[in-house]
């Protein structure tokens, strides 16, 4: 089930004047994963845009070399 499908499955109730959205917990988890995927895609697009502006020079974007990061993690 995709995020948009999940949004269409939301049911609304009103309790004491407050309108609440009801969603199956499993669908909620899928929805959160979908939103995280959208965020990751946006981050990727932003990076590739920066890389293009830097003429493909990863160093100009501030990108670290894997060897440098790997050493810090050890």
TAUR-V561224 format. One record per backbone hydrogen bond with DSSP energy under -1.0 kcal/mol. NH is the residue of the N-H (numbers start at 1). CO is the residue of the C=O. If there is no record, write none. Layout:
nh=(NH	NH)
co=(CO	CO)
//
This chain:
nh=(6	7	8	11	13	15	18	20	22	28	29	30	31	32	33	34	35	36	37	38	39	40	41	42	43	44	45	46	47	48	49	50	51	52	53	54	55	56	57	58	62	63	69	70	71	72	73	74)
co=(2	3	4	22	20	18	15	13	11	24	25	26	27	28	29	30	31	32	33	34	35	36	37	38	39	40	41	42	43	44	45	46	47	48	49	50	52	51	54	56	59	58	65	66	67	68	69	70)
//
